[in-house]
Amino acid sequence: MVRAVLAGVALGVLVFASGSLILYQAGGVLPAAGGLVATLSAALAAGLWAGAPGPPAGSPPTWRWVGAGVSLAVAGIFGTAWQGVGGERFGGMGRALALLFLVGIPVYAIGFLLPALAAWAARPADDAAPAPGAGDGIVLGVLGGAAVGASLAGLFLLPDLAPGPLLLGVGALLTFPLFFPMHAAAAPDSAEEVLHEEETAFGTLRVARLVHPGEQRQPEVRLYVNDEIESGEQERSGAPTFAYVAAAERWLLEGAPRGAAYLFLGGGAYTLPRRIAEDDPSAAVTVVELDPAVTRAAYRWFGVKPEHGIVSLHGDARAVAQGLEPGAYDRVFLDVYDGTEAVPHHLVTVEALALLGGLLRPGGELLVNLIGVARGEGECRLWSTVRTAARAFPSVALYAHLGRDFPERQNFLLAAAAEPGVSFPARAGLFEPWPAAEWPEIACATVYRDRQGQNEAAPPAGGRGGRAATAAAD
């Protein structure tokens, strides 16, 4: 917020200081003012457009901040020279240069900075969803700062300071935050309270309530299975705290008809099925969950209610899927893990994916939550799963949470459809698309099958559309 206000102050001072030079020239105040407002509006809009959506969440906008400061300093130097040589006497050419250097470039640089500042403010903590309302706070900070900057420049600064030195000073002020680390100050540790714990036939289950220091963040309720965190949501709103759940919700709802049939393989805390049912009460939601104790915990601690109409089926996801009606679902979401942050092998073979594809109606789509490394140790498993999906389905898309160059484990969303040429959503929430033409060639990646070593052609997903045209060998 402090940085947002500072950017707004710089913008307000810039407009008044530049205006004092540009409006001073002959030729009429109204034409000069019109050119000033038009240049300001166009430069700010262009900067916001070029700067969106900002860098990956968590990356401080350092170089953009430097660019804004340097552009203001250049404006100050130009303004000083402009006054020294009497720039107003150059007529239309001088006016164009003044609009470019005193307004266009610095306003564009500030506009280019703001989306990055908003993205940095909304950075998630660990795997949490973005901070709610961060973008609104940045907007208010910039507007408030602009009002303060304009008032200071018009009432106090310009009567005593020349516009050129004033802009130089504001440029130096804008770079002042770079002397301080752009990361959140260390906060007191959050306190976790165990609400429920039990041993089941399939492992251990624990529900915990995480209370964050201060009053700005809601307490979080988390589900642990075999000491691995499986899901989390805000206690009062029920909003997911896992970024991939929020992204999957956006993706699943985009383009799905009202009253659609959803199949969730892996229930966890039922956060996503519950939110789908709340968004569309006419939707038919079915959840396949291995452990009945997990389902009971979802109803007891995570806001699931009988009126949501969610149908729960208990058992192994693939075995249950084999007994479901083919072509009965508009959306299938696979989110099953065995405690090793990897989808069980028997759910991501060509045969298993073909089975899931057969459950889709015409126009239906499959979405898979993957955890892996794009490049480096662990890349074989991720790209083997992607390659297998490309073999089983004619239409496949991949979305990355933290970017393709992120060196550590992150969530990916893998989308597939049984018809060729499907146009998937351009984004999945904050997850960015990774075009298939830009996927890396990983030598160790393979195509998963129920019986490794088989060379026969993969069956078409759901019996429709044929198999993907891919050069990947088994």
N, C-alpha and C positions, 0 to 999 in steps of 0.2 A: 504494500500500500504506500509506503514512503517513497519507493521508486516511481510508482504511478503518479503520485502528487508532484514529484520532482519533474517528471516528463511533462506533465500538464503545465507547470510553472514555466518551463522552457518554451513550450508552445505559445503560451499567452504573452510572454515577454517578446518572443520572436515576432509575433504578428504586429504588436504595437511598435517595436523598434524598426522593423522593416517598413511598416506603414508610414512612419514619420519621415522616412527618406523618400519613399516612392510617391506619396501624396504631396510632397513638397514641391514637385516639379510643376511647371506650367502645363496648360492643356486642359484644365478643368478637373475638379475634385471627383465628380461622378465617374467619368471614364477611367480615371486612375484607380478609384475605389473598386469599380467593377472588375478591372483586371486583377487587382489584388485578391478579391474574394474568389474569383474564378480560378486563379492559380492556386490559392490556398486549398480550395475544395478538391480540385483535380489532383493535386500532389498528395493530399492526405488520403483520398480514396485509393489512389494508385499504390501508395505505401502500404495501406492496410491489406489490399488485395494481394500484393506481391509477398508480404510478410506472413500471410496466413498459410497453414494453421499454426505456424510457429515450429520450433525445434521439438524433438522428442521430449515428452514430459520428464522433468527433472534436470534438463540441461539449461544452465543459466545463459541468458542472452548477452554474453559479454561482448562479442565482436559487434553485435548490432548496437549495443550501448556506445561502444567506441565510435562507430560510424556516425551516430547521432551527435556526439560531442564534437567530432572533427568537423562535421558539416556546419555546426553552429559557429565554430571558430573560423572556418572559411568565410561564412557570412559576415562575421565581425571584421575580418581583414578586408573583404570586398567593400563593406559599408564605410570603413575608414578611408579607403582609397577613393570611393565614390564621392565622399564629401570633399576630399582633398583636391580632386581634379574638377569638381563641379559637374558630376555625371549627368545632371538634368539637362545640360546643354547639348547632349548628344542625341536628343530627340527619341524617336521610336526605337532605334537600336539600343540606346542606353536604357530605355525603359524595359526592353525585353531582357537585357542582361541583368538588370536589377531584380526583375521578377524571378529569373532563373536562380541567381545566387543568393538572393536575400529571402526568397520564399520557397520556390519550387524544390530545390535540393534539400534544404534543412527540414522542411515540413514532410517531404517524402521519407527522409531518414527516420524522423520521429514516428511516422505512421508505420514504417517497416519494423520498428522496434516493438510497438505495442502488442501485436499478436504473440510475439515471443515472450513478452513480459507476462501476458495472461496465461500462456501455456506453462511457464515456470511457476507462477503462483498456484496453478491447479495441479502441480505435480503430485502423483500418488505416493503414498508411503508404502514401501515394499510392494505388495500385490493389491493394494487397496484401490478402490475406485477414485476418480479425481475429486478434489475438494469441491463441494457444492457451492455455487455462488461466487467462485473466485473471479470469473469473468466480469460479473456485475460489479464487484468491488474495484476491479481495475478501471472500468469505465467511469465509475463515480470518482475515483481518485484522480483520473486525468481531467475530467470536467472541473472538479473542484480546484485542482492545481492551475488549470488554465484561467479560471476566474481570478484566482489570487495573483497569478503572474501578470495578467492584463491590468489588474488594479494597481499593483506595485509599479509597473512600467509607466502607466498613464499618469498616476498621481504623484509619484515620488522620484522614480529613477530617471526618466527622460528629462525632466526639467533641469537636472544637475549633471547628467552624464550624456555624452554623445552616443548615438545608436551603435556605432562600430565597437567601441570599447565595451559597451553593455553586452553586446552579443558575444564578444570574446569571453567576458566574465561568466556568462550563462553557460557557454560551452565548457569552460573549466569546471563549473559547478555540476554540470551534468555527468562528468566523468568521475566526480568525487566518490560515488559508491563503489567504484572499481578498486579502491584501496581497502575494501572490506570484503571478506569471503561472501559469495552469493549463495549461501545455503541457510537452511532453517537453523535457528539457534537450538542448541541441545535442550530438550525438554525433560522434565522429570519422567522417570520410568512409569509406564502404565501398569496398573494393578489388575491381575487376573484372578477372578473368583470362580472356583469350580461349582457349577450348579447341579451337575448330575454326572455320575460315573458308574459304569457297569461292565461286566465281562459277559460277552455273548458267545454264541456257538461259533461265530466267525472272527472273533477278536475282542478288542477292547473299544469302548465308546466313551467319549467324554464331551460334555457340553460346558463351556466356560463363558463367563461374562468379563469382557475386558473394559475397564474404566480408564479413560484417558484423562490426564491432568487438564484442569481448566473446564470451561463450560461451552467451548465452541464446537466440540465434537461429541456426538452421541456415543453412549456405551455400545460396544460391539458384542454380539453373541456369536461364538465360534463352535464349530463341530469338529472334533478330533476323532479319527478312527485309527486304531493302532498307533497312537501318538503322532499321527500325521494330520495336519490341519486340512480338512476337506472342504469347508465352506464357512462363510461368515456373512453376517448382515447387521445393519444398524438396528438397535433394539427398538426404537420408537417408530421409525419410518418403514422398517423392513427392507430398505434399499440394500442391494448387494455391496459388499466391501471388496469383492474380487473383481478386478477390471474385466476379466474375460467373461464373467457372468453378465455384467452390464452390456458388454459388446455383443454377446450372443443374443441377449434380449432384443436389442435394436435390430440385429440381423434377422432373427426369426420372424419378427413382426412385420418387417418391411416386405411388402408384396404378398404377404399371406392373406387369404380371404378371411373375412369375419366368419366365425363358426368353424374354423379349420380344425383338423385333427392333428394333434401333436403327440409324438412318442418320445419319451425321455428314457434313455438307457443309462441308468445311474441316477439315483435320487439325491444323494447327499442330504443337505438340509431342506430340499424341496424349494429353495429360494426361487429358482428360475421357473419351474412349473407353476408355483403359486402366483408369481407376478404375471405370467401369461394368462392364467385363469382370471386374475383380477382385471387385467386390461381388456379381455374379451370373455365375458361370462358365458357366451354361447359356444366357446371353444370346447372341444373334447380333448381332455388331457389325460394321458396314460403314462405312468411311471413304472419302470422295471427296476427294482432295488433288491440286491442280494439278501440283505439282513433286515428282517422285520423290526428289529430294535431301532434301526436308523429311521424308519418310517414313524415309529411311535415318538421318537425324539423330535422329529419335524413337526408333528402335531402338538407336542407339549411345549416346545421351546422356540419354535421358529414361525409361528403365526399361521400354520396351515389349519384350515377349518373344514368340516364336512361340507359346508355350503359351497366350497370351491369346486366340488364335484370331481376331484382328482381320483382316478382309478389307479390303485397300486397293485402291481403283480410282483411277487417275490420269487426270486430264483436267479440262476445264471442268465445273463443278458442274452447270450446267443441261443441258449436252449429255449428260453421263453419266446424269443423272436421267431424261432422256427415254428411255433404253434400259433402265431398271430396271422390274421387274415391278410393275404397279399393285396397290395394296392389300396390299403385302407388309410394311409396317413399322408398329410400334406407336408409335414416337417418331422424329421427324425433328428434328435440330438444325442450324440454319443459322448458321454463323459464318465467313463468307468476307469478306475485306477485300483491297483492292487497294493498300494503302499510303497511303490518304488518309483513314483512319478512317471509311469509308463503305462499306456493302455495295454491290457493283457493281449498277448500275441494272437490268441484265437479269435479276437474281435477285429483285427485289422488285416487278416489275410484276404486274398482275392475272393475266396469263397464266402467269407463272412461279410465282406462289403457287398458282394452280389446279393446275398440274402437280405441285407438292409435295403439295398436298392429296390428289391422286389416288393418291399413293404410300401413304397412310395406310389402315390397316385400320379397320373400324368401331370407334369408340371411341378411335382413334389421335389424337395431338396433335402439333402443330408448335411449336417454340420457336425464336425468332430473337434473336441478340445484336445490339443496336443501340448505337451510340455517337452521342450528340448532345446538343443543348441544349434543355431544356424550354421556356424562354422567352428570347428575345433572338436575337442573331445566330446563324444556323444552325438556327433552329426550323422553317423551311420544310421542310427535308429530313426531319427526324424525323417531323413530323406528316403529311407526305405519305406516308411509309412506313406509319404507323399507319392513316391513312385508307384506303390501298390494301388493307391486310390486312382492314379492316372491310368493304370492298367484296367481297373475294374469299371471306371466311369468315363464316358466321353466328354464330360464337362467337369472341370475341377478348378478351384480357386484357392489361394492361400493368403491369409492375413497374418501379419506379424504385429505384436504388441509394442516392443521396444526397438524395432527396426532390424533390418537384415544384418547390420554390422555389430549388433550388441553381442559381446563376447561370452555372456553367461546364459544360464537357463532362463527361458521366458515362455509365455503362452503363445501358441499359434492357434488360429481357427482355420480348419480345412473344410471347404465346402465342395459338394459334389452333387451332380444330377444325372439321371439316366438318359436324358435327351441331349443330343449334340447342340452346340451353339447357344447354350443358356447364358443369359446376361445376369450375372450375380450383382448384388449391391456393390457400389464403388468402394465403400468402406464398411467396416463393422465397428461402429462406435469409434473409439480411438485407435483401433487396429487398422493399419495401412495395408493395402493390397501389395502382393509380391507377384508381378506378372510371371507366368510360366516360362516365357522366353528368357527370363533373367535368373531362373533357378540355377544354382551351381551344379556342375557335374561332379558327383561324389563317387569315387571309384568303389568304395566299400558298400554302397547302397545296393539293395537287392529288391526283389518283389516277393512279398510274404505269401506263402501258400500253406494250406493245411498239411500237405506233405511236401517238404522242401525237396527240390530236385525234379519235380514234375515239369514237363516242357510243353504240355498241351495248351492250346489257346484258352485264355480265360473266358468263362461264360459271361454273356452280356448282363449288366446289372438289371435285375428285375425282368430279364427277357425282352427288354425294349432297347432299341437304339444301337445295339452292337457294342463292341468294346472300344476303348480309346485307341486312337492311332498314336502309338508311342514307340520310340526306338529302344526303350528300356528292355534289356534282356533279363531272363529269370536268374 
